[in-house]
Amino acid sequence: MTAERQAGPLALTLRADEAAAFADALGSQRPGWVPLIFPARWLALPEIRAAVAELADLTDGLALHETQSFDCLVPLRPGTTYTVTATVRRVGENPPRLSVQAIAATADGTPCVRFQAGLRIVPRTAPP
Amino acid sequence: MTALPIVGTTLPAWSVRAPIDAAWVRRYAGASGDDNPLHVDPAVARAAGFAGPIVPGMMLLGLCERAIRAWYPDAEILRLAGRFLQPVVTPAALTLTGRVALVNAAKATFILRVLVGVPDAAPACMADATLRPPQTQA
């Protein structure tokens, strides 16, 4: 069995209030700013979480971010609908590690942002 | 024509305006959807071996983006990649430093290396940003 799961394509409209709340949570009040890292919000989608949970035991473990990257091809704009597709792979053992590779594209297929997360699964209870 | 910085240029330290505390992390968790209990639940964080709730790595990367926007407000950020080196336990006062690591004249881009620092500790995050300055008149 391949340790890989797909999530999406998921159609998502980037709402201006979501972008503003995200920017505000980073301490910025710059009007209209969509942070490059905004797709972090999409990594929390239930479909992507479910794919992560299928490849790692999150009953006894918790996902901890080790790496993260964003490649901007076209800046994200509020009011635009994007199609988000993600591939989750198990890439390591002891400790378990997962890679989440995702892309957000416009409805006509133009890729806008590629983003990748590296996750390490840590035990919920640390060894004594 | 594009004005590129010189390799080794060091940017003035950029400090986050207030310590990152539990309330700020909860606000970020709400806005980002990242409700990982390691970031918001002291008991879960301690059971997992941390001294307390830890700041989400993505939030550190977002602060790197803010610092980059402050240093180079008109440049395009083409890529931002971070590695989370040390957990940052809340509350935490953070200072970000930046240094031009590489210039690619052919592509008219440069790489800025950003370190997120916590007092008396090793850097918590190292991020590399690929930037393209705005075109200027020849």
Chai-1 contact restraints between the chains, C-beta under 6 A:
chainA,res_idxA,chainB,res_idxB,connection_type,confidence,min_distance_angstrom,max_distance_angstrom,comment,restraint_id
A,A21,B,A31,contact,1.0,0.0,6.0,A-B,restraint_1
A,F22,B,A31,contact,1.0,0.0,6.0,A-B,restraint_2
A,A25,B,R27,contact,1.0,0.0,6.0,A-B,restraint_3
A,A25,B,Y28,contact,1.0,0.0,6.0,A-B,restraint_4
A,A25,B,A31,contact,1.0,0.0,6.0,A-B,restraint_5
A,L26,B,G62,contact,1.0,0.0,6.0,A-B,restraint_6
A,L26,B,R66,contact,1.0,0.0,6.0,A-B,restraint_7
A,S28,B,R66,contact,1.0,0.0,6.0,A-B,restraint_8
A,P35,B,G62,contact,1.0,0.0,6.0,A-B,restraint_9
A,P35,B,E65,contact,1.0,0.0,6.0,A-B,restraint_10
A,L36,B,E65,contact,1.0,0.0,6.0,A-B,restraint_11
A,L36,B,I77,contact,1.0,0.0,6.0,A-B,restraint_12
A,L36,B,L80,contact,1.0,0.0,6.0,A-B,restraint_13
A,I37,B,L61,contact,1.0,0.0,6.0,A-B,restraint_14
A,I37,B,G62,contact,1.0,0.0,6.0,A-B,restraint_15
A,I37,B,E65,contact,1.0,0.0,6.0,A-B,restraint_16
A,A40,B,S32,contact,1.0,0.0,6.0,A-B,restraint_17
A,A40,B,M58,contact,1.0,0.0,6.0,A-B,restraint_18
A,R41,B,S32,contact,1.0,0.0,6.0,A-B,restraint_19
A,R41,B,G33,contact,1.0,0.0,6.0,A-B,restraint_20
A,A44,B,G33,contact,1.0,0.0,6.0,A-B,restraint_21
A,A44,B,D34,contact,1.0,0.0,6.0,A-B,restraint_22
A,L62,B,L38,contact,1.0,0.0,6.0,A-B,restraint_23
A,H65,B,G57,contact,1.0,0.0,6.0,A-B,restraint_24
A,H65,B,F84,contact,1.0,0.0,6.0,A-B,restraint_25
A,E66,B,F84,contact,1.0,0.0,6.0,A-B,restraint_26
A,T67,B,R83,contact,1.0,0.0,6.0,A-B,restraint_27
A,Q68,B,L61,contact,1.0,0.0,6.0,A-B,restraint_28
A,Q68,B,G82,contact,1.0,0.0,6.0,A-B,restraint_29
A,S69,B,A81,contact,1.0,0.0,6.0,A-B,restraint_30
A,F70,B,L80,contact,1.0,0.0,6.0,A-B,restraint_31
A,D71,B,R79,contact,1.0,0.0,6.0,A-B,restraint_32
A,C72,B,L78,contact,1.0,0.0,6.0,A-B,restraint_33
A,V122,B,A48,contact,1.0,0.0,6.0,A-B,restraint_34
A,R124,B,A48,contact,1.0,0.0,6.0,A-B,restraint_35
A,T125,B,A47,contact,1.0,0.0,6.0,A-B,restraint_36
A,A126,B,A48,contact,1.0,0.0,6.0,A-B,restraint_37
A,A126,B,G49,contact,1.0,0.0,6.0,A-B,restraint_38
